[in-house]
Amino acid sequence: MTDSIFSLGIGLGSQNNKGEWLDSFYPKPLLSPSAELIAAVTPVVNYTGGNTAIAVNADTMAALADAIKGCGEDALAEIAVQLASSNQALVVTILASDEAPSSVPESYLKLHLLSHRLAKPHQLDLNGMFGVLPNVAWTNQGAVDLAELPQKQLQARMKGELLEVMSVDKFPKMTNYVVPTGVRIAHTARVRLGAYLGEGTTIMHEGFVNFNAGTEGPGMIEGRISAGVMIGAGSDLGGGGSTMGTLSGGNNVIISVGKECLIGANAGVGIPLGDRCTIEAGLYITAGSVVTMVDDKGEAAATTKARDLAGKSDLLFRRNSKNGAIEVLTNKSAIALNEMLHAHN
């Protein structure tokens, strides 16, 4: 038995008719739980080590609640008490180490850790998660196995009800599981579970945040944050703006945007940006873009590939309206966010 445990989640979830997990919900996931807590949990659930998801019944959950009391996790003990009265499938997921998830409950625990701000994008091993998670119909009655959906729709209609299918996807929307403090999300379906939203983040109606991606906050997001991309504090992603992710196109460079940057409307970024950078509206910068460097006199000094400017701060990227060339020059004026738009009171 390992002396330290990476993460612990006590919760419940949905299963199909075969008893296979479709999702898991952990009201209070823990990162690096205390040795005392693990010592209390281990004998109750017969944990023998490794990364595992243990299905438990109501009696075991009640015993677990009693065992947790006195371990300094009163809130978790109270959650276990409530779960013991549920008629849903119950689960205790223990991750001894941060390894690629091998089950749905393990995957969901890691997604919860991200959205609860207990871990940041790229801090967790999520390799293989797409192959682990099933494609699910997300309905107003929860997760439904696609093979069982027609029968459940018929049953609902026979009762004069409507089983509404909001999406068919491997990932649910974050807000059905976690609502971080101090954020605004205009269209909740556009933020996946596993997104990390820092305090003061605003996601407007057309904004999108994938899993293992997000914002340090505060920030205004009106464009797309692709998987793996992190947006620094005080930065804005304008309407229709885009960040190049690492899930498609063979791109293996981790894209990030530094502090106090502005990605203009319908602009895009395919290189890591430093702090206080601006990309003008409509301009998409990729690693291979040829960029003309403009000196302090406004004259062309040299050309380079945009990848050579990765991580540099105080840059302004713009399109020359006369010859169409992409230009870059020093931008020393930080982008000031509109305080009114970022008020979350």
Legacy VTK file of the C-alpha trace (Angstrom):
# vtk DataFile Version 3.0
C-alpha trace
ASCII
DATASET POLYDATA
POINTS 345 float
0.000 0.000 0.000
1.376 3.383 -0.956
1.954 5.878 1.859
0.540 8.786 -0.118
-2.513 9.015 -2.366
-2.778 11.381 -5.298
-6.558 11.964 -5.267
-9.797 10.767 -3.697
-13.357 11.166 -4.932
-16.544 10.032 -3.229
-19.670 10.371 -5.321
-22.304 8.849 -7.535
-22.967 8.415 -11.205
-25.026 7.028 -14.045
-24.764 3.516 -15.459
-26.306 1.819 -18.466
-28.313 -1.392 -18.294
-25.089 -3.407 -18.397
-23.777 -1.680 -15.288
-21.198 0.303 -17.249
-20.403 3.807 -16.023
-21.559 6.740 -18.141
-20.461 9.541 -15.814
-19.490 10.283 -12.214
-20.184 13.251 -9.953
-17.889 14.133 -7.046
-19.218 16.983 -4.882
-15.887 17.443 -3.076
-12.905 15.855 -4.847
-9.639 15.892 -2.934
-6.088 16.325 -4.182
-3.423 14.820 -1.894
-5.845 13.640 0.814
-4.366 13.146 4.283
-2.869 9.816 5.301
-5.335 9.743 8.192
-8.296 10.009 5.830
-7.007 7.294 3.522
-6.340 5.048 6.509
-9.984 5.500 7.518
-11.360 4.901 4.017
-9.203 1.914 3.033
-10.709 -0.840 5.228
-14.298 0.247 4.613
-14.065 -0.063 0.822
-11.458 -2.875 0.786
-8.967 -0.745 -1.121
-5.839 -2.750 -1.941
-3.814 -0.151 -3.807
-3.374 1.391 -7.224
-5.792 3.522 -9.212
-9.294 2.144 -8.957
-12.994 2.989 -8.904
-14.907 0.969 -6.302
-18.689 0.626 -6.599
-20.267 0.622 -3.146
-23.786 0.201 -1.747
-25.684 2.469 0.628
-24.602 0.552 3.741
-20.943 0.848 2.805
-21.366 4.562 2.110
-22.960 5.027 5.545
-20.057 3.174 7.155
-17.678 5.345 5.170
-19.356 8.482 6.523
-18.784 7.251 10.072
-15.163 6.413 9.318
-14.445 9.832 7.824
-15.753 11.716 10.862
-12.878 12.885 12.982
-10.412 13.009 10.074
-10.753 16.748 9.592
-13.029 16.358 6.572
-16.429 17.124 8.072
-17.825 18.398 4.757
-16.852 15.153 3.022
-18.372 13.113 5.846
-21.658 15.000 5.471
-21.629 14.356 1.718
-21.166 10.629 2.396
-24.139 10.733 4.777
-26.307 12.248 2.050
-25.054 9.813 -0.593
-25.982 6.879 1.627
-29.653 7.769 1.130
-29.380 7.938 -2.675
-30.830 5.348 -5.032
-28.144 6.104 -7.637
-24.992 4.077 -8.253
-22.340 5.065 -5.682
-18.600 5.104 -6.254
-15.374 5.702 -4.356
-12.463 6.500 -6.676
-8.916 6.405 -5.375
-5.921 7.436 -7.456
-2.661 6.323 -5.894
-0.719 8.154 -8.598
-1.230 10.487 -11.538
-1.416 8.026 -14.417
-3.500 7.868 -17.587
-7.120 7.146 -16.558
-8.362 3.640 -17.264
-12.039 4.019 -16.345
-14.888 6.510 -16.583
-14.886 7.314 -12.831
-11.120 7.900 -12.900
-11.492 10.222 -15.891
-14.289 12.174 -14.251
-12.311 12.598 -11.043
-9.515 14.266 -12.995
-11.963 16.471 -14.895
-13.469 17.516 -11.555
-10.015 18.366 -10.179
-9.507 20.776 -13.082
-12.884 22.486 -12.854
-12.637 22.727 -9.045
-9.321 24.597 -9.589
-7.400 21.927 -7.690
-5.159 21.367 -10.718
-4.347 23.478 -13.755
-4.258 22.416 -17.404
-1.245 20.208 -18.230
-0.733 19.278 -14.580
-2.654 15.987 -14.893
-2.061 12.925 -17.052
-5.117 12.739 -19.319
-3.604 10.501 -21.974
-6.076 8.073 -23.490
-9.122 9.735 -21.966
-10.950 9.936 -25.301
-10.743 6.186 -25.650
-12.021 5.652 -22.107
-15.029 7.960 -22.154
-18.174 6.717 -23.937
-20.183 8.859 -26.321
-23.296 9.743 -24.322
-26.662 11.426 -24.873
-26.832 14.280 -22.359
-30.479 14.807 -21.502
-32.667 16.676 -19.042
-32.712 13.396 -17.093
-28.964 12.933 -17.103
-26.607 10.718 -19.076
-28.204 8.075 -21.314
-26.484 5.270 -23.213
-27.032 5.881 -26.929
-28.191 2.294 -27.469
-30.847 2.782 -24.764
-31.939 6.244 -25.880
-34.817 5.235 -28.243
-36.507 3.161 -25.550
-36.111 5.895 -22.933
-37.533 8.466 -25.372
-40.529 6.206 -25.997
-41.080 5.681 -22.278
-41.013 9.430 -21.699
-43.512 10.080 -24.502
-45.853 7.419 -23.123
-45.923 9.404 -19.862
-46.657 12.630 -21.739
-43.113 13.820 -21.085
-40.234 14.897 -23.295
-36.736 13.489 -22.910
-34.716 16.393 -24.235
-31.313 15.595 -25.698
-29.092 18.637 -25.285
-25.986 17.110 -26.826
-24.318 13.873 -27.873
-20.707 13.978 -26.743
-18.024 12.369 -24.617
-17.885 15.391 -22.322
-20.759 17.054 -20.458
-21.064 20.746 -19.789
-19.126 21.866 -16.750
-21.931 23.650 -14.917
-23.924 20.440 -14.399
-21.044 19.289 -12.197
-19.068 22.333 -11.069
-19.783 26.078 -10.945
-16.571 27.867 -9.908
-16.873 30.979 -7.769
-16.579 34.424 -9.310
-17.284 33.625 -12.949
-19.925 34.510 -15.517
-20.903 32.042 -18.237
-23.482 33.343 -20.684
-24.050 30.023 -22.491
-23.208 27.092 -20.204
-23.253 24.469 -22.956
-20.091 26.029 -24.384
-17.871 25.157 -21.412
-16.903 21.492 -21.039
-16.255 19.697 -17.774
-12.519 19.811 -17.222
-12.250 23.506 -18.072
-10.327 25.667 -15.599
-11.921 29.082 -15.091
-10.054 31.472 -12.821
-11.747 34.021 -10.592
-13.143 36.943 -12.582
-13.530 35.111 -15.882
-16.424 36.053 -18.166
-17.421 33.678 -20.965
-19.741 35.425 -23.388
-22.389 33.662 -25.505
-20.045 32.704 -28.352
-17.110 31.905 -26.099
-16.015 28.270 -25.796
-13.664 26.532 -23.363
-12.539 22.950 -23.916
-11.366 20.511 -21.244
-7.768 20.812 -19.972
-7.845 24.476 -20.981
-8.971 27.751 -19.487
-8.140 31.092 -17.948
-6.167 32.422 -15.020
-8.798 35.150 -14.657
-9.865 37.841 -14.792
-10.538 37.845 -18.504
-13.142 38.282 -21.216
-13.617 35.287 -23.520
-15.710 35.800 -26.660
-13.837 33.283 -28.795
-12.591 29.688 -28.596
-10.096 28.325 -26.093
-9.010 24.996 -27.555
-7.890 21.975 -25.533
-4.558 22.554 -23.840
-4.601 26.358 -24.096
-4.304 28.616 -21.037
-5.150 32.335 -21.139
-3.288 34.591 -18.712
-4.758 37.038 -16.212
-6.219 40.240 -17.634
-6.340 38.996 -21.232
-9.213 39.233 -23.716
-10.133 36.844 -26.525
-12.308 38.841 -28.918
-15.483 37.758 -30.672
-14.799 34.903 -33.073
-11.175 34.765 -31.920
-9.424 31.410 -31.901
-6.546 29.628 -30.199
-4.877 26.680 -31.907
-5.134 23.535 -29.776
-3.161 20.307 -29.711
-5.923 17.815 -30.641
-5.880 18.263 -34.407
-3.633 19.273 -37.262
-0.565 17.546 -35.857
0.258 20.511 -33.624
2.292 19.449 -30.588
3.293 22.915 -29.384
1.489 24.017 -26.239
-0.218 27.309 -27.037
-0.633 29.838 -24.258
-1.488 33.501 -23.967
0.257 35.629 -21.364
-1.066 38.374 -19.119
-2.882 41.480 -20.373
-3.033 40.380 -23.997
-5.688 41.162 -26.594
-6.622 38.769 -29.380
-8.860 40.872 -31.606
-12.223 39.875 -33.066
-11.901 37.021 -35.606
-8.158 36.863 -34.945
-6.234 33.759 -33.976
-3.020 32.616 -32.376
-0.951 29.540 -33.150
2.169 30.394 -31.126
2.661 30.945 -27.386
2.384 34.632 -26.559
4.175 36.472 -23.790
2.603 39.267 -21.748
0.947 42.436 -23.089
0.719 41.252 -26.680
-1.929 42.298 -29.208
-3.099 40.624 -32.418
-5.276 42.933 -34.483
-8.776 41.918 -35.529
-8.981 39.406 -38.351
-5.314 38.379 -38.244
-4.417 34.723 -37.604
-0.811 34.120 -36.581
0.530 30.603 -37.104
4.010 29.289 -36.367
4.941 29.431 -40.048
3.622 32.937 -40.710
6.273 35.209 -42.213
6.440 38.345 -40.101
8.095 41.645 -40.944
9.703 43.277 -37.932
9.156 47.024 -37.818
11.614 49.278 -35.971
10.809 52.288 -33.813
10.907 54.491 -36.925
8.169 52.481 -38.592
10.498 50.936 -41.131
10.910 47.257 -42.020
14.028 45.921 -40.312
13.948 42.180 -41.056
11.653 39.213 -41.565
11.247 36.057 -39.485
8.867 33.202 -38.838
6.321 33.821 -36.104
7.595 30.749 -34.207
10.798 32.675 -33.517
8.759 35.216 -31.552
7.052 32.603 -29.358
6.850 33.653 -25.733
8.051 37.218 -26.370
6.231 40.036 -24.569
5.056 43.510 -25.588
4.432 42.704 -29.257
1.788 44.094 -31.585
0.912 41.993 -34.644
-0.897 43.757 -37.477
-1.608 43.445 -41.192
-0.149 46.105 -43.486
-3.178 47.437 -45.354
-1.068 48.393 -48.392
0.912 45.246 -49.153
-0.832 42.659 -46.956
2.336 41.766 -45.040
2.111 40.694 -41.407
4.049 43.136 -39.273
5.181 43.062 -35.666
6.308 45.969 -33.554
6.787 46.708 -29.889
3.595 47.350 -27.985
4.339 48.918 -24.618
0.769 49.857 -23.747
-0.878 47.148 -21.634
-4.454 46.239 -22.451
-6.744 47.603 -19.723
-9.885 45.528 -19.153
-13.226 47.231 -18.855
-13.874 47.042 -15.103
-17.635 47.233 -15.596
-17.700 44.183 -17.857
-15.689 42.185 -15.355
-17.796 42.985 -12.287
-19.184 39.767 -10.781
-21.199 41.175 -7.909
LINES 1 346
345 0 1 2 3 4 5 6 7 8 9 10 11 12 13 14 15 16 17 18 19 20 21 22 23 24 25 26 27 28 29 30 31 32 33 34 35 36 37 38 39 40 41 42 43 44 45 46 47 48 49 50 51 52 53 54 55 56 57 58 59 60 61 62 63 64 65 66 67 68 69 70 71 72 73 74 75 76 77 78 79 80 81 82 83 84 85 86 87 88 89 90 91 92 93 94 95 96 97 98 99 100 101 102 103 104 105 106 107 108 109 110 111 112 113 114 115 116 117 118 119 120 121 122 123 124 125 126 127 128 129 130 131 132 133 134 135 136 137 138 139 140 141 142 143 144 145 146 147 148 149 150 151 152 153 154 155 156 157 158 159 160 161 162 163 164 165 166 167 168 169 170 171 172 173 174 175 176 177 178 179 180 181 182 183 184 185 186 187 188 189 190 191 192 193 194 195 196 197 198 199 200 201 202 203 204 205 206 207 208 209 210 211 212 213 214 215 216 217 218 219 220 221 222 223 224 225 226 227 228 229 230 231 232 233 234 235 236 237 238 239 240 241 242 243 244 245 246 247 248 249 250 251 252 253 254 255 256 257 258 259 260 261 262 263 264 265 266 267 268 269 270 271 272 273 274 275 276 277 278 279 280 281 282 283 284 285 286 287 288 289 290 291 292 293 294 295 296 297 298 299 300 301 302 303 304 305 306 307 308 309 310 311 312 313 314 315 316 317 318 319 320 321 322 323 324 325 326 327 328 329 330 331 332 333 334 335 336 337 338 339 340 341 342 343 344
